[in-house]
Amino acid sequence: MVDFIKKKMYKLGNFENVFSIDLENEVLGSDDQKEDFIKIILYGVKDEEDRKIKTKMQTNLGIILYDEGIYDIIKRNTFVEKLGVYYQEELQELDTTDANKTKKRVITYIEA
């Protein structure tokens, strides 16, 4: 099993370890903040600009990001990528028309 599977992606404050991301539910604000957040999670802290982003996320939002990114952890392994789509309302058992359903795209990586 890849070490990443056992490792949390980030931490909220000093309490909640987070193992998945749903940008709709994250308290990040602007699209630029979301992009910075994903960049650090994927690629880690590579330079002083990344360190500033990491510090700002922790100070302003209570999000503790790690120096090592997902890519650094998984790059020596082989994975099969599976793409999928589901509708959020189907999970919540709401009776809505197809036009009003919220489409969620999912990418799953399975170690080969």
Helices and strands as residue ranges (DSSP letters): H 3-6, E 10-12, E 16-18, H 31-43, H 48-56, I 57-61, E 63-65, H 70-74, E 79-87, H 88-92, G 98-100, E 103-111
